[in-house]
Amino acid sequence: MRIPPLYRKSTWQRFFVGVVIGGLLSWFVFLYMHGVLQEKQINKIHKQNKIIHDMSDKIEIWEKDYHQLNQQAKKKLLIEEVKVVVLNGKQYDLDLLSIAEVEDVIEDDLTSLIAKEVETVYNSKTLLKKSIENKIIEINKKSYRLEVVEIFLYTTMNIEVKLHRK
């Protein structure tokens, strides 16, 4: 079997040369377009990376400022309210009015702490505890001394006390 002698006809020669030249031209056009598009993508990615880097720097600065402001705000917290809770009033068969009166007496003694910084009250909490525990309260002609169980300090100061017969 033989290859037909088409290489001798000029029409076929022109066709094959056109196919080769067209293939080469289309390959160069493809490479050019691909290169231009890739360059645009690289520039776009580079710009986005720069924006991301700038934004992350700004976020770090904001976080530092936010953290510092929070620290300053925590230092400047003030006591706005004092609440006292008597834990064992029912143990001594005290009515709710008597318990409420005891709580009010203690709260009235501690009203001087309102509008003080939490930090200064915290530093003097042992003195505060001793002043409450040294108080003797008379309920229904019986004397009771107080024992501080817990003190919670924040904008509202919560104090839990127990009564003990003297």
C-alpha positions in Angstrom: 0.0 0.0 0.0 1.3 3.4 -0.9 0.6 6.9 0.2 -1.0 8.8 -2.6 1.2 11.4 -4.2 -0.7 14.4 -3.0 2.5 16.3 -2.3 2.8 17.0 -5.9 -0.5 18.8 -6.2 -0.3 22.5 -5.3 -3.8 22.8 -4.0 -3.1 20.2 -1.3 0.3 21.8 -0.6 -1.4 25.1 0.0 -4.0 23.5 2.3 -1.4 21.8 4.5 0.7 24.9 4.6 -2.4 26.9 5.6 -3.2 24.3 8.3 0.3 24.6 9.8 0.4 28.4 9.6 -3.1 28.6 11.1 -2.1 26.2 13.9 1.0 28.2 14.6 -0.9 31.5 14.6 -3.7 30.2 16.8 -1.1 28.8 19.2 0.6 32.2 19.4 -2.8 34.0 19.9 -3.6 31.5 22.6 -0.3 32.0 24.4 -0.7 35.8 24.1 -4.2 35.8 25.5 -3.4 33.4 28.2 -0.4 35.5 29.2 -2.4 38.7 29.3 -5.1 37.1 31.4 -2.6 35.6 33.8 -0.9 38.9 34.2 -4.2 40.6 35.0 -5.0 37.8 37.5 -1.6 38.2 39.1 -2.0 41.9 39.4 -5.5 41.5 40.9 -4.2 38.9 43.4 -1.3 41.2 44.4 -3.6 44.1 45.0 -5.9 41.9 47.1 -3.0 40.6 49.1 -1.9 44.2 49.8 -5.4 45.2 50.9 -5.6 42.1 53.1 -2.3 42.9 54.7 -3.3 46.6 55.3 -6.6 45.5 56.8 -5.0 42.9 59.1 -2.6 45.6 60.3 -5.5 47.9 61.0 -7.4 45.1 62.8 -4.3 44.5 65.0 -4.2 48.2 65.9 -8.0 48.2 66.6 -7.7 45.1 68.8 -4.8 46.7 70.8 -6.8 49.9 71.4 -9.9 47.9 72.2 -8.0 45.8 74.8 -6.5 48.9 76.4 -9.9 50.6 76.6 -11.4 47.6 78.2 -8.6 47.5 80.8 -9.1 51.1 81.5 -12.9 50.6 81.8 -12.4 47.7 84.2 -10.3 49.9 86.4 -12.9 52.6 86.5 -15.9 50.4 87.4 -18.0 51.9 90.1 -20.2 50.2 92.7 -23.8 51.3 91.9 -25.8 49.2 94.3 -25.3 47.2 97.5 -27.4 44.0 98.1 -27.3 41.9 101.3 -28.9 38.5 101.6 -29.4 36.7 104.9 -28.9 33.0 104.2 -30.2 31.3 107.4 -33.1 33.4 108.6 -35.5 30.5 108.6 -33.2 28.5 110.8 -34.0 30.8 113.7 -37.7 31.0 112.8 -37.5 34.7 111.7 -40.2 36.2 109.7 -39.5 37.8 106.3 -40.0 41.3 107.8 -37.2 40.8 110.3 -34.9 39.4 107.7 -35.7 42.4 105.4 -35.0 44.8 108.3 -31.6 43.2 108.9 -30.7 43.4 105.3 -31.8 47.1 105.2 -29.7 47.9 108.2 -26.6 46.4 106.7 -27.3 48.0 103.3 -27.7 51.4 105.0 -24.4 51.0 106.7 -22.7 50.3 103.4 -24.3 53.1 101.3 -21.0 55.0 101.7 -19.5 52.5 99.3 -21.8 53.5 96.4 -19.9 55.4 93.7 -16.6 54.1 94.9 -14.3 52.2 92.5 -14.5 48.5 92.6 -10.8 48.2 92.9 -10.6 50.3 96.1 -13.4 48.4 97.7 -11.8 45.1 96.8 -8.5 46.3 98.4 -10.4 47.1 101.7 -12.7 44.0 101.7 -11.2 42.6 104.8 -12.0 45.8 106.7 -15.5 45.7 105.2 -15.9 42.1 106.3 -14.7 42.8 109.9 -17.0 45.8 110.2 -20.0 43.7 109.2 -19.0 40.8 111.5 -18.5 43.1 114.5 -22.0 44.3 114.2 -24.6 42.9 116.7 -28.2 43.0 115.6 -31.2 42.7 117.9 -34.2 41.0 116.4 -37.3 40.2 118.6 -35.3 41.0 121.8 -32.6 38.5 120.8 -29.1 39.4 119.9 -27.5 38.0 116.8 -24.0 38.4 115.4 -23.3 38.3 111.7 -20.9 36.1 109.7 -20.0 37.1 106.1 -20.1 34.1 103.9 -19.3 35.7 100.5 -18.8 39.1 99.0 -19.3 39.5 95.3 -17.8 42.7 93.8 -18.9 44.2 90.5 -21.1 47.2 89.7 -23.5 45.5 92.2 -21.9 44.4 95.4 -23.6 41.3 96.8 -23.0 40.2 100.4 -24.2 36.9 101.8 -24.4 36.8 105.6 -25.4 34.2 108.2 -26.9 35.0 111.6 -25.6 33.4 114.8 -27.1 33.7 118.2 -24.9 35.4 120.7 
